């Protein structure tokens, strides 16, 4: 007989201790476990793992999309630099101008006055060709 069974037998055999233990059990609002708690715990673990897997998969897809967008932006930036160099701009100036210009466009892209100024600049560039 193990220690717990020995304690239970002695506690239930002693009338005063038995009453004390029954009162404590009734006041504690504890219910007998029927294994349902473990099942619900296991289900929540499985659902948590599934949610985490979905999160990681979504993050992987979105990160890949972000990398593709950044690579496209870098390719366009290199293309603009090469076009300026082809039009006899010094490479150092082109490499400084293009990132600064693109950063300005990115920061002020929603500004209506900037859009008007950009459209005028594009029209002047088109008229110069």
N, CA, C and O atoms as a printed pandas DataFrame, in Angstrom:
     atom_number atom_name residue_name chain_id  residue_number  x_coord  y_coord  z_coord
0              1         N          UNK        A               1    0.852   -1.170    0.000
1              2        CA          UNK        A               1    0.000    0.000    0.000
2              3         C          UNK        A               1    0.901    1.238    0.000
3              4         O          UNK        A               1    1.843    1.346    0.785
4              5         N          UNK        A               2    0.586    2.153   -0.893
5              6        CA          UNK        A               2    1.420    3.344   -0.940
6              7         C          UNK        A               2    0.998    4.363    0.108
7              8         O          UNK        A               2    0.014    4.165    0.820
8              9         N          UNK        A               3    1.738    5.435    0.194
9             10        CA          UNK        A               3    1.556    6.424    1.256
10            11         C          UNK        A               3    0.208    7.115    1.155
11            12         O          UNK        A               3   -0.439    7.344    2.178
12            13         N          UNK        A               4   -0.236    7.456   -0.059
13            14        CA          UNK        A               4   -1.511    8.147   -0.232
14            15         C          UNK        A               4   -2.681    7.266    0.207
15            16         O          UNK        A               4   -3.581    7.732    0.906
16            17         N          UNK        A               5   -2.672    6.018   -0.192
17            18        CA          UNK        A               5   -3.761    5.112    0.215
18            19         C          UNK        A               5   -3.752    4.916    1.730
19            20         O          UNK        A               5   -4.812    4.846    2.351
20            21         N          UNK        A               6   -2.599    4.828    2.310
21            22        CA          UNK        A               6   -2.467    4.678    3.758
22            23         C          UNK        A               6   -3.054    5.896    4.467
23            24         O          UNK        A               6   -3.786    5.762    5.448
24            25         N          UNK        A               7   -2.715    7.117    3.946
25            26        CA          UNK        A               7   -3.256    8.341    4.549
26            27         C          UNK        A               7   -4.776    8.384    4.415
27            28         O          UNK        A               7   -5.472    8.729    5.370
28            29         N          UNK        A               8   -5.298    8.032    3.228
29            30        CA          UNK        A               8   -6.746    8.068    3.023
30            31         C          UNK        A               8   -7.468    7.124    3.980
31            32         O          UNK        A               8   -8.496    7.492    4.550
32            33         N          UNK        A               9   -6.950    5.927    4.162
33            34        CA          UNK        A               9   -7.600    4.968    5.072
34            35         C          UNK        A               9   -7.607    5.481    6.505
35            36         O          UNK        A               9   -8.617    5.387    7.202
36            37         N          UNK        A              10   -6.474    6.024    6.938
37            38        CA          UNK        A              10   -6.402    6.538    8.314
38            39         C          UNK        A              10   -7.279    7.765    8.489
39            40         O          UNK        A              10   -7.915    7.930    9.529
40            41         N          UNK        A              11   -7.320    8.647    7.456
41            42        CA          UNK        A              11   -8.119    9.861    7.570
42            43         C          UNK        A              11   -9.603    9.534    7.612
43            44         O          UNK        A              11  -10.336   10.125    8.405
44            45         N          UNK        A              12  -10.065    8.604    6.779
45            46        CA          UNK        A              12  -11.482    8.246    6.784
46            47         C          UNK        A              12  -11.846    7.433    8.023
47            48         O          UNK        A              12  -13.008    7.428    8.429
48            49         N          UNK        A              13  -10.897    6.757    8.620
49            50        CA          UNK        A              13  -11.160    5.970    9.835
50            51         C          UNK        A              13  -11.317    6.873   11.049
51            52         O          UNK        A              13  -12.053    6.537   11.977
52            53         N          UNK        A              14  -10.645    7.998   11.057
53            54        CA          UNK        A              14  -10.738    8.933   12.182
54            55         C          UNK        A              14  -11.944    9.839   11.968
55            56         O          UNK        A              14  -11.964   10.594   10.997
56            57         N          UNK        A              15  -12.954    9.792   12.842
57            58        CA          UNK        A              15  -14.182   10.565   12.619
58            59         C          UNK        A              15  -13.954   12.076   12.599
59            60         O          UNK        A              15  -14.566   12.772   11.789
60            61         N          UNK        A              16  -13.105   12.590   13.452
61            62        CA          UNK        A              16  -12.888   14.040   13.497
62            63         C          UNK        A              16  -12.163   14.533   12.241
63            64         O          UNK        A              16  -12.524   15.561   11.666
64            65         N          UNK        A              17  -11.141   13.788   11.827
65            66        CA          UNK        A              17  -10.394   14.154   10.621
66            67         C          UNK        A              17  -11.245   13.983    9.373
67            68         O          UNK        A              17  -11.136   14.771    8.434
68            69         N          UNK        A              18  -12.092   12.958    9.356
69            70        CA          UNK        A              18  -12.982   12.712    8.222
70            71         C          UNK        A              18  -13.927   13.888    8.036
71            72         O          UNK        A              18  -14.138   14.332    6.907
72            73         N          UNK        A              19  -14.498   14.399    9.111
73            74        CA          UNK        A              19  -15.411   15.550    9.032
74            75         C          UNK        A              19  -14.665   16.768    8.517
75            76         O          UNK        A              19  -15.175   17.503    7.671
76            77         N          UNK        A              20  -13.452   16.984    9.029
77            78        CA          UNK        A              20  -12.657   18.137    8.598
78            79         C          UNK        A              20  -12.337   18.063    7.104
79            80         O          UNK        A              20  -12.443   19.068    6.400
80            81         N          UNK        A              21  -11.952   16.899    6.621
81            82        CA          UNK        A              21  -11.630   16.731    5.206
82            83         C          UNK        A              21  -12.863   16.896    4.315
83            84         O          UNK        A              21  -12.771   17.491    3.242
84            85         N          UNK        A              22  -14.018   16.373    4.750
85            86        CA          UNK        A              22  -15.247   16.533    3.967
86            87         C          UNK        A              22  -15.656   17.999    3.888
87            88         O          UNK        A              22  -16.090   18.459    2.832
88            89         N          UNK        A              23  -15.523   18.745    4.994
89            90        CA          UNK        A              23  -15.852   20.183    4.974
90            91         C          UNK        A              23  -14.913   20.934    4.035
91            92         O          UNK        A              23  -15.345   21.799    3.274
92            93         N          UNK        A              24  -13.629   20.598    4.094
93            94        CA          UNK        A              24  -12.662   21.272    3.231
94            95         C          UNK        A              24  -12.965   20.988    1.768
95            96         O          UNK        A              24  -12.865   21.885    0.930
96            97         N          UNK        A              25  -13.333   19.752    1.451
97            98        CA          UNK        A              25  -13.645   19.387    0.070
98            99         C          UNK        A              25  -14.889   20.113   -0.422
99           100         O          UNK        A              25  -14.944   20.544   -1.574
100          101         N          UNK        A              26  -15.902   20.252    0.459
101          102        CA          UNK        A              26  -17.131   20.935    0.058
102          103         C          UNK        A              26  -16.899   22.433   -0.111
103          104         O          UNK        A              26  -17.471   23.047   -1.011
104          105         N          UNK        A              27  -16.074   23.022    0.734
105          106        CA          UNK        A              27  -15.815   24.464    0.657
106          107         C          UNK        A              27  -14.882   24.829   -0.497
107          108         O          UNK        A              27  -14.862   25.981   -0.932
108          109         N          UNK        A              28  -14.129   23.885   -0.985
109          110        CA          UNK        A              28  -13.151   24.200   -2.033
110          111         C          UNK        A              28  -13.762   24.219   -3.432
111          112         O          UNK        A              28  -13.103   24.659   -4.375
112          113         N          UNK        A              29  -14.978   23.765   -3.592
113          114        CA          UNK        A              29  -15.660   23.719   -4.895
114          115         C          UNK        A              29  -14.874   22.915   -5.928
115          116         O          UNK        A              29  -14.952   23.199   -7.123
116          117         N          UNK        A              30  -14.132   21.935   -5.484
117          118        CA          UNK        A              30  -13.416   21.066   -6.409
118          119         C          UNK        A              30  -14.354   19.987   -6.917
119          120         O          UNK        A              30  -15.190   19.472   -6.174
120          121         N          UNK        A              31  -14.208   19.655   -8.174
121          122        CA          UNK        A              31  -15.011   18.594   -8.753
122          123         C          UNK        A              31  -14.093   17.430   -9.074
123          124         O          UNK        A              31  -12.890   17.595   -9.278
124          125         N          UNK        A              32  -14.678   16.275   -9.114
125          126        CA          UNK        A              32  -13.890   15.103   -9.463
126          127         C          UNK        A              32  -13.511   15.169  -10.928
127          128         O          UNK        A              32  -14.317   15.539  -11.781
128          129         N          UNK        A              33  -12.279   14.806  -11.202
129          130        CA          UNK        A              33  -11.794   14.809  -12.574
130          131         C          UNK        A              33  -12.188   13.499  -13.250
131          132         O          UNK        A              33  -12.020   12.417  -12.688
132          133         N          UNK        A              34  -12.711   13.618  -14.458
133          134        CA          UNK        A              34  -13.095   12.419  -15.195
134          135         C          UNK        A              34  -12.278   12.261  -16.473
135          136         O          UNK        A              34  -12.652   11.502  -17.367
136          137         N          UNK        A              35  -11.163   12.980  -16.554
137          138        CA          UNK        A              35  -10.323   12.903  -17.749
138          139         C          UNK        A              35  -10.683   13.950  -18.790
139          140         O          UNK        A              35   -9.920   14.159  -19.733
140          141         N          UNK        A              36  -11.817   14.608  -18.644
141          142        CA          UNK        A              36  -12.250   15.620  -19.604
142          143         C          UNK        A              36  -11.285   16.813  -19.605
143          144         O          UNK        A              36  -11.026   17.402  -20.655
144          145         N          UNK        A              37  -10.767   17.157  -18.459
145          146        CA          UNK        A              37   -9.847   18.288  -18.363
146          147         C          UNK        A              37   -8.611   18.032  -19.202
147          148         O          UNK        A              37   -8.151   18.922  -19.917
148          149         N          UNK        A              38   -8.074   16.840  -19.123
149          150        CA          UNK        A              38   -6.895   16.509  -19.916
150          151         C          UNK        A              38   -7.209   16.564  -21.407
151          152         O          UNK        A              38   -6.390   17.034  -22.196
152          153         N          UNK        A              39   -8.373   16.093  -21.792
153          154        CA          UNK        A              39   -8.756   16.106  -23.200
154          155         C          UNK        A              39   -8.868   17.537  -23.705
155          156         O          UNK        A              39   -8.387   17.852  -24.793
156          157         N          UNK        A              40   -9.506   18.410  -22.915
157          158        CA          UNK        A              40   -9.624   19.803  -23.329
158          159         C          UNK        A              40   -8.250   20.454  -23.386
159          160         O          UNK        A              40   -7.988   21.269  -24.271
160          161         N          UNK        A              41   -7.382   20.108  -22.465
161          162        CA          UNK        A              41   -6.031   20.645  -22.497
162          163         C          UNK        A              41   -5.290   20.200  -23.737
163          164         O          UNK        A              41   -4.580   20.993  -24.355
164          165         N          UNK        A              42   -5.446   18.949  -24.107
165          166        CA          UNK        A              42   -4.791   18.426  -25.296
166          167         C          UNK        A              42   -5.352   19.087  -26.556
167          168         O          UNK        A              42   -4.601   19.408  -27.478
168          169         N          UNK        A              43   -6.657   19.288  -26.595
169          170        CA          UNK        A              43   -7.270   19.953  -27.752
170          171         C          UNK        A              43   -6.750   21.380  -27.887
171          172         O          UNK        A              43   -6.462   21.834  -28.994
172          173         N          UNK        A              44   -6.630   22.082  -26.775
173          174        CA          UNK        A              44   -6.139   23.460  -26.851
174          175         C          UNK        A              44   -4.682   23.504  -27.303
175          176         O          UNK        A              44   -4.277   24.431  -28.003
176          177         N          UNK        A              45   -3.901   22.512  -26.908
177          178        CA          UNK        A              45   -2.510   22.450  -27.364
178          179         C          UNK        A              45   -2.465   22.216  -28.875
179          180         O          UNK        A              45   -1.686   22.856  -29.581
180          181         N          UNK        A              46   -3.295   21.306  -29.366
181          182        CA          UNK        A              46   -3.319   21.017  -30.800
182          183         C          UNK        A              46   -3.780   22.244  -31.580
183          184         O          UNK        A              46   -3.205   22.570  -32.619
184          185         N          UNK        A              47   -4.805   22.923  -31.091
185          186        CA          UNK        A              47   -5.288   24.135  -31.760
186          187         C          UNK        A              47   -4.211   25.214  -31.729
187          188         O          UNK        A              47   -4.013   25.923  -32.715
188          189         N          UNK        A              48   -3.522   25.339  -30.610
189          190        CA          UNK        A              48   -2.449   26.329  -30.512
190          191         C          UNK        A              48   -1.345   26.035  -31.517
191          192         O          UNK        A              48   -0.845   26.952  -32.169
192          193         N          UNK        A              49   -0.963   24.789  -31.652
193          194        CA          UNK        A              49    0.074   24.416  -32.615
194          195         C          UNK        A              49   -0.394   24.684  -34.044
195          196         O          UNK        A              49    0.385   25.144  -34.878
196          197         N          UNK        A              50   -1.650   24.401  -34.322
197          198        CA          UNK        A              50   -2.180   24.651  -35.665
198          199         C          UNK        A              50   -2.175   26.150  -35.970
199          200         O          UNK        A              50   -1.826   26.564  -37.075
200          201         N          UNK        A              51   -2.562   26.950  -34.992
201          202        CA          UNK        A              51   -2.552   28.407  -35.183
202          203         C          UNK        A              51   -1.129   28.915  -35.397
203          204         O          UNK        A              51   -0.894   29.783  -36.238
204          205         N          UNK        A              52   -0.194   28.378  -34.642
205          206        CA          UNK        A              52    1.198   28.793  -34.795
206          207         C          UNK        A              52    1.725   28.391  -36.174
207          208         O          UNK        A              52    2.438   29.161  -36.817
208          209         N          UNK        A              53    1.374   27.193  -36.622
209          210        CA          UNK        A              53    1.810   26.747  -37.951
210          211         C          UNK        A              53    1.224   27.649  -39.034
211          212         O          UNK        A              53    1.914   27.998  -39.992
212          213         N          UNK        A              54   -0.039   28.028  -38.888
213          214        CA          UNK        A              54   -0.670   28.935  -39.846
214          215         C          UNK        A              54    0.015   30.297  -39.825
215          216         O          UNK        A              54    0.236   30.899  -40.876
216          217         N          UNK        A              55    0.351   30.782  -38.638
217          218        CA          UNK        A              55    1.055   32.056  -38.506
218          219         C          UNK        A              55    2.413   31.993  -39.210
219          220         O          UNK        A              55    2.759   32.902  -39.965
220          221         N          UNK        A              56    3.181   30.931  -38.970
221          222        CA          UNK        A              56    4.509   30.812  -39.567
222          223         C          UNK        A              56    4.402   30.708  -41.095
223          224         O          UNK        A              56    5.200   31.308  -41.816
224          225         N          UNK        A              57    3.419   29.948  -41.585
225          226        CA          UNK        A              57    3.231   29.816  -43.027
226          227         C          UNK        A              57    2.880   31.172  -43.641
227          228         O          UNK        A              57    3.436   31.554  -44.671
228          229         N          UNK        A              58    1.958   31.897  -43.005
229          230        CA          UNK        A              58    1.563   33.219  -43.504
230          231         C          UNK        A              58    2.754   34.176  -43.491
231          232         O          UNK        A              58    2.960   34.937  -44.437
232          233         N          UNK        A              59    3.527   34.132  -42.423
233          234        CA          UNK        A              59    4.694   35.003  -42.318
234          235         C          UNK        A              59    5.705   34.669  -43.412
235          236         O          UNK        A              59    6.306   35.571  -43.996
236          237         N          UNK        A              60    5.894   33.397  -43.691
237          238        CA          UNK        A              60    6.827   32.989  -44.735
238          239         C          UNK        A              60    6.375   33.535  -46.096
239          240         O          UNK        A              60    7.189   34.044  -46.867
240          241         N          UNK        A              61    5.078   33.424  -46.383
241          242        CA          UNK        A              61    4.541   33.916  -47.662
242          243         C          UNK        A              61    4.693   35.434  -47.750
243          244         O          UNK        A              61    5.134   35.955  -48.775
244          245         N          UNK        A              62    4.331   36.139  -46.687
245          246        CA          UNK        A              62    4.416   37.605  -46.707
246          247         C          UNK        A              62    5.865   38.082  -46.755
247          248         O          UNK        A              62    6.164   39.081  -47.409
248          249         N          UNK        A              63    6.768   37.382  -46.070
249          250        CA          UNK        A              63    8.185   37.751  -46.135
250          251         C          UNK        A              63    8.734   37.557  -47.546
251          252         O          UNK        A              63    9.517   38.377  -48.027
252          253         N          UNK        A              64    8.326   36.476  -48.207
253          254        CA          UNK        A              64    8.772   36.234  -49.578
254          255         C          UNK        A              64    8.252   37.334  -50.505
255          256         O          UNK        A              64    8.968   37.801  -51.390
256          257         N          UNK        A              65    7.010   37.739  -50.294
257          258        CA          UNK        A              65    6.438   38.819  -51.110
258          259         C          UNK        A              65    7.197   40.120  -50.870
259          260         O          UNK        A              65    7.495   40.853  -51.812
260          261         N          UNK        A              66    7.508   40.404  -49.599
261          262        CA          UNK        A              66    8.250   41.612  -49.271
262          263         C          UNK        A              66    9.643   41.590  -49.906
263          264         O          UNK        A              66   10.107   42.604  -50.427
264          265         N          UNK        A              67   10.304   40.433  -49.862
265          266        CA          UNK        A              67   11.626   40.312  -50.495
266          267         C          UNK        A              67   11.538   40.568  -51.994
267          268         O          UNK        A              67   12.404   41.234  -52.561
268          269         N          UNK        A              68   10.504   40.045  -52.638
269          270        CA          UNK        A              68   10.340   40.262  -54.080
270          271         C          UNK        A              68   10.119   41.737  -54.393
271          272         O          UNK        A              68   10.678   42.256  -55.359
272          273         N          UNK        A              69    9.310   42.415  -53.584
273          274        CA          UNK        A              69    9.077   43.845  -53.796
274          275         C          UNK        A              69   10.363   44.651  -53.605
275          276         O          UNK        A              69   10.643   45.577  -54.368
276          277         N          UNK        A              70   11.141   44.292  -52.582
277          278        CA          UNK        A              70   12.401   44.994  -52.339
278          279         C          UNK        A              70   13.399   44.744  -53.468
279          280         O          UNK        A              70   14.139   45.647  -53.858
280          281         N          UNK        A              71   13.418   43.520  -53.991
281          282        CA          UNK        A              71   14.321   43.224  -55.109
282          283         C          UNK        A              71   13.904   43.994  -56.362
283          284         O          UNK        A              71   14.759   44.488  -57.098
284          285         N          UNK        A              72   12.606   44.099  -56.607
285          286        CA          UNK        A              72   12.131   44.875  -57.755
286          287         C          UNK        A              72   12.527   46.344  -57.616
287          288         O          UNK        A              72   12.954   46.975  -58.583
288          289         N          UNK        A              73   12.382   46.882  -56.402
289          290        CA          UNK        A              73   12.761   48.274  -56.168
290          291         C          UNK        A              73   14.259   48.467  -56.380
291          292         O          UNK        A              73   14.681   49.469  -56.958
292          293         N          UNK        A              74   15.064   47.513  -55.917
293          294        CA          UNK        A              74   16.514   47.613  -56.107
294          295         C          UNK        A              74   16.877   47.530  -57.591
295          296         O          UNK        A              74   17.757   48.256  -58.053
296          297         N          UNK        A              75   16.211   46.659  -58.332
297          298        CA          UNK        A              75   16.475   46.545  -59.779
298          299         C          UNK        A              75   16.118   47.850  -60.496
299          300         O          UNK        A              75   16.862   48.313  -61.361
300          301         N          UNK        A              76   14.978   48.439  -60.133
301          302        CA          UNK        A              76   14.579   49.699  -60.746
302          303         C          UNK        A              76   15.567   50.811  -60.416
303          304         O          UNK        A              76   15.867   51.660  -61.255
304          305         N          UNK        A              77   16.068   50.793  -59.182
305          306        CA          UNK        A              77   17.038   51.801  -58.775
306          307         C          UNK        A              77   18.327   51.659  -59.593
307          308         O          UNK        A              77   18.874   52.658  -60.060
308          309         N          UNK        A              78   18.807   50.444  -59.767
309          310        CA          UNK        A              78   20.014   50.207  -60.571
310          311         C          UNK        A              78   19.766   50.613  -62.019
311          312         O          UNK        A              78   20.639   51.191  -62.665
312          313         N          UNK        A              79   18.568   50.308  -62.527
313          314        CA          UNK        A              79   18.243   50.674  -63.914
314          315         C          UNK        A              79   18.256   52.196  -64.089
315          316         O          UNK        A              79   18.776   52.707  -65.081
316          317         N          UNK        A              80   17.682   52.918  -63.117
317          318        CA          UNK        A              80   17.695   54.382  -63.200
318          319         C          UNK        A              80   19.117   54.931  -63.159
319          320         O          UNK        A              80   19.448   55.854  -63.903
320          321         N          UNK        A              81   19.952   54.374  -62.300
321          322        CA          UNK        A              81   21.344   54.821  -62.215
322          323         C          UNK        A              81   22.057   54.579  -63.541
323          324         O          UNK        A              81   22.777   55.445  -64.037
324          325         N          UNK        A              82   21.851   53.394  -64.107
325          326        CA          UNK        A              82   22.495   53.067  -65.381
326          327         C          UNK        A              82   22.009   53.988  -66.503
327          328         O          UNK        A              82   22.794   54.374  -67.369
328          329         N          UNK        A              83   20.718   54.343  -66.492
329          330        CA          UNK        A              83   20.201   55.258  -67.517
330          331         C          UNK        A              83   20.808   56.650  -67.366
331          332         O          UNK        A              83   21.123   57.300  -68.362
332          333         N          UNK        A              84   20.973   57.106  -66.133
333          334        CA          UNK        A              84   21.601   58.415  -65.928
334          335         C          UNK        A              84   23.067   58.395  -66.350
335          336         O          UNK        A              84   23.557   59.358  -66.941
336          337         N          UNK        A              85   23.762   57.311  -66.053
337          338        CA          UNK        A              85   25.166   57.186  -66.464
338          339         C          UNK        A              85   25.261   57.144  -67.986
339          340         O          UNK        A              85   26.191   57.698  -68.571
340          341         N          UNK        A              86   24.294   56.484  -68.624
341          342        CA          UNK        A              86   24.282   56.426  -70.087
342          343         C          UNK        A              86   24.053   57.808  -70.698
343          344         O          UNK        A              86   24.454   58.059  -71.835
344          345         N          UNK        A              87   23.407   58.709  -69.946
345          346        CA          UNK        A              87   23.178   60.074  -70.426
346          347         C          UNK        A              87   24.269   61.023  -69.934
347          348         O          UNK        A              87   24.043   62.227  -69.814
348          349         N          UNK        A              88   25.436   60.484  -69.655
349          350        CA          UNK        A              88   26.648   61.239  -69.294
350          351         C          UNK        A              88   26.607   61.878  -67.910
351          352         O          UNK        A              88   27.287   62.878  -67.680
352          353         N          UNK        A              89   25.832   61.330  -66.990
353          354        CA          UNK        A              89   25.909   61.774  -65.602
354          355         C          UNK        A              89   27.091   61.065  -64.954
355          356         O          UNK        A              89   27.361   59.911  -65.286
356          357         N          UNK        A              90   27.793   61.709  -64.053
357          358        CA          UNK        A              90   28.834   61.002  -63.296
358          359         C          UNK        A              90   28.182   59.937  -62.408
359          360         O          UNK        A              90   27.159   60.196  -61.775
360          361         N          UNK        A              91   28.775   58.738  -62.365
361          362        CA          UNK        A              91   28.188   57.619  -61.610
362          363         C          UNK        A              91   27.985   57.981  -60.135
363          364         O          UNK        A              91   26.955   57.625  -59.561
364          365         N          UNK        A              92   28.930   58.675  -59.511
365          366        CA          UNK        A              92   28.825   59.015  -58.095
366          367         C          UNK        A              92   27.589   59.883  -57.830
367          368         O          UNK        A              92   26.864   59.677  -56.857
368          369         N          UNK        A              93   27.367   60.863  -58.723
369          370        CA          UNK        A              93   26.204   61.732  -58.558
370          371         C          UNK        A              93   24.909   60.956  -58.772
371          372         O          UNK        A              93   23.934   61.160  -58.049
372          373         N          UNK        A              94   24.898   60.082  -59.745
373          374        CA          UNK        A              94   23.694   59.285  -60.024
374          375         C          UNK        A              94   23.392   58.354  -58.847
375          376         O          UNK        A              94   22.234   58.166  -58.475
376          377         N          UNK        A              95   24.447   57.775  -58.266
377          378        CA          UNK        A              95   24.249   56.868  -57.126
378          379         C          UNK        A              95   23.769   57.597  -55.881
379          380         O          UNK        A              95   23.154   56.981  -55.010
380          381         N          UNK        A              96   24.035   58.887  -55.778
381          382        CA          UNK        A              96   23.528   59.682  -54.650
382          383         C          UNK        A              96   22.121   60.221  -54.932
383          384         O          UNK        A              96   21.271   60.272  -54.043
384          385         N          UNK        A              97   21.897   60.619  -56.181
385          386        CA          UNK        A              97   20.631   61.256  -56.543
386          387         C          UNK        A              97   19.453   60.288  -56.543
387          388         O          UNK        A              97   18.398   60.600  -55.990
388          389         N          UNK        A              98   19.619   59.126  -57.153
389          390        CA          UNK        A              98   18.501   58.201  -57.318
390          391         C          UNK        A              98   17.934   57.728  -55.974
391          392         O          UNK        A              98   16.718   57.794  -55.790
392          393         N          UNK        A              99   18.756   57.252  -55.023
393          394        CA          UNK        A              99   18.160   56.849  -53.734
394          395         C          UNK        A              99   17.490   58.010  -52.994
395          396         O          UNK        A              99   16.443   57.833  -52.370
396          397         N          UNK        A             100   18.094   59.191  -53.066
397          398        CA          UNK        A             100   17.482   60.349  -52.397
398          399         C          UNK        A             100   16.140   60.701  -53.036
399          400         O          UNK        A             100   15.177   61.014  -52.336
400          401         N          UNK        A             101   16.081   60.648  -54.350
401          402        CA          UNK        A             101   14.833   60.948  -55.059
402          403         C          UNK        A             101   13.761   59.913  -54.733
403          404         O          UNK        A             101   12.614   60.270  -54.466
404          405         N          UNK        A             102   14.133   58.626  -54.753
405          406        CA          UNK        A             102   13.156   57.574  -54.461
406          407         C          UNK        A             102   12.685   57.630  -53.005
407          408         O          UNK        A             102   11.515   57.365  -52.727
408          409         N          UNK        A             103   13.579   57.971  -52.076
409          410        CA          UNK        A             103   13.164   58.123  -50.678
410          411         C          UNK        A             103   12.185   59.276  -50.524
411          412         O          UNK        A             103   11.219   59.184  -49.765
412          413         N          UNK        A             104   12.436   60.364  -51.246
413          414        CA          UNK        A             104   11.521   61.502  -51.211
414          415         C          UNK        A             104   10.153   61.147  -51.762
415          416         O          UNK        A             104    9.129   61.571  -51.225
416          417         N          UNK        A             105   10.137   60.375  -52.827
417          418        CA          UNK        A             105    8.866   59.938  -53.404
418          419         C          UNK        A             105    8.133   59.031  -52.434
419          420         O          UNK        A             105    6.919   59.145  -52.265
420          421         N          UNK        A             106    8.868   58.128  -51.795
421          422        CA          UNK        A             106    8.252   57.190  -50.851
422          423         C          UNK        A             106    7.667   57.925  -49.646
423          424         O          UNK        A             106    6.574   57.593  -49.189
424          425         N          UNK        A             107    8.385   58.916  -49.134
425          426        CA          UNK        A             107    7.923   59.642  -47.951
426          427         C          UNK        A             107    6.758   60.580  -48.260
427          428         O          UNK        A             107    5.854   60.737  -47.439
428          429         N          UNK        A             108    6.774   61.196  -49.422
429          430        CA          UNK        A             108    5.768   62.219  -49.725
430          431         C          UNK        A             108    4.802   61.771  -50.804
431          432         O          UNK        A             108    4.144   62.602  -51.430
432          433         N          UNK        A             109    4.707   60.483  -51.027
433          434        CA          UNK        A             109    3.894   59.959  -52.124
434          435         C          UNK        A             109    2.427   60.319  -52.056
435          436         O          UNK        A             109    1.779   60.426  -53.097
436          437         N          UNK        A             110    1.880   60.510  -50.864
437          438        CA          UNK        A             110    0.449   60.817  -50.725
438          439         C          UNK        A             110    0.178   62.324  -50.652
439          440         O          UNK        A             110   -0.983   62.734  -50.614
440          441         N          UNK        A             111    1.201   63.134  -50.631
441          442        CA          UNK        A             111    1.041   64.588  -50.556
442          443         C          UNK        A             111    0.555   65.109  -51.908
443          444         O          UNK        A             111    1.239   64.914  -52.912
444          445         N          UNK        A             112   -0.624   65.774  -51.964
445          446        CA          UNK        A             112   -1.170   66.219  -53.266
446          447         C          UNK        A             112   -0.279   67.251  -53.966
447          448         O          UNK        A             112   -0.169   67.234  -55.192
448          449         N          UNK        A             113    0.350   68.140  -53.211
449          450        CA          UNK        A             113    1.221   69.135  -53.864
450          451         C          UNK        A             113    2.448   68.462  -54.459
451          452         O          UNK        A             113    2.958   68.890  -55.495
452          453         N          UNK        A             114    2.917   67.419  -53.808
453          454        CA          UNK        A             114    4.063   66.676  -54.343
454          455         C          UNK        A             114    3.664   65.951  -55.621
455          456         O          UNK        A             114    4.440   65.895  -56.575
456          457         N          UNK        A             115    2.455   65.395  -55.641
457          458        CA          UNK        A             115    1.994   64.702  -56.851
458          459         C          UNK        A             115    1.920   65.659  -58.038
459          460         O          UNK        A             115    2.300   65.306  -59.154
460          461         N          UNK        A             116    1.427   66.874  -57.788
461          462        CA          UNK        A             116    1.334   67.867  -58.864
462          463         C          UNK        A             116    2.728   68.232  -59.360
463          464         O          UNK        A             116    2.961   68.320  -60.566
464          465         N          UNK        A             117    3.667   68.446  -58.414
465          466        CA          UNK        A             117    5.034   68.799  -58.808
466          467         C          UNK        A             117    5.686   67.658  -59.585
467          468         O          UNK        A             117    6.404   67.899  -60.556
468          469         N          UNK        A             118    5.443   66.426  -59.165
469          470        CA          UNK        A             118    6.008   65.263  -59.856
470          471         C          UNK        A             118    5.429   65.139  -61.267
471          472         O          UNK        A             118    6.157   64.827  -62.210
472          473         N          UNK        A             119    4.126   65.383  -61.416
473          474        CA          UNK        A             119    3.510   65.326  -62.747
474          475         C          UNK        A             119    4.086   66.398  -63.665
475          476         O          UNK        A             119    4.325   66.144  -64.846
476          477         N          UNK        A             120    4.312   67.602  -63.125
477          478        CA          UNK        A             120    4.919   68.669  -63.931
478          479         C          UNK        A             120    6.336   68.298  -64.345
479          480         O          UNK        A             120    6.742   68.538  -65.483
480          481         N          UNK        A             121    7.089   67.711  -63.413
481          482        CA          UNK        A             121    8.452   67.297  -63.732
482          483         C          UNK        A             121    8.453   66.217  -64.818
483          484         O          UNK        A             121    9.277   66.248  -65.733
484          485         N          UNK        A             122    7.540   65.283  -64.710
485          486        CA          UNK        A             122    7.450   64.234  -65.737
486          487         C          UNK        A             122    7.043   64.804  -67.079
487          488         O          UNK        A             122    7.530   64.356  -68.117
488          489         N          UNK        A             123    6.148   65.796  -67.073
489          490        CA          UNK        A             123    5.726   66.434  -68.322
490          491         C          UNK        A             123    6.897   67.191  -68.956
491          492         O          UNK        A             123    7.094   67.138  -70.170
492          493         N          UNK        A             124    7.676   67.900  -68.120
493          494        CA          UNK        A             124    8.851   68.607  -68.640
494          495         C          UNK        A             124    9.874   67.628  -69.189
495          496         O          UNK        A             124   10.494   67.879  -70.223
496          497         N          UNK        A             125   10.050   66.505  -68.489
497          498        CA          UNK        A             125   11.006   65.498  -68.968
498          499         C          UNK        A             125   10.540   64.900  -70.301
499          500         O          UNK        A             125   11.351   64.634  -71.187
500          501         N          UNK        A             126    9.225   64.694  -70.432
501          502        CA          UNK        A             126    8.660   64.169  -71.672
502          503         C          UNK        A             126    8.791   65.185  -72.804
503          504         O          UNK        A             126    9.034   64.810  -73.951
504          505         N          UNK        A             127    8.631   66.476  -72.485
505          506        CA          UNK        A             127    8.723   67.522  -73.510
506          507         C          UNK        A             127   10.175   67.707  -73.949
507          508         O          UNK        A             127   10.439   68.087  -75.090
508          509         N          UNK        A             128   11.114   67.437  -73.040
509          510        CA          UNK        A             128   12.527   67.615  -73.395
510          511         C          UNK        A             128   12.997   66.540  -74.352
511          512         O          UNK        A             128   13.950   66.762  -75.099
512          513         N          UNK        A             129   12.352   65.371  -74.352
513          514        CA          UNK        A             129   12.762   64.296  -75.265
514          515         C          UNK        A             129   12.318   64.641  -76.627
515          516         O          UNK        A             129   12.553   63.879  -77.565
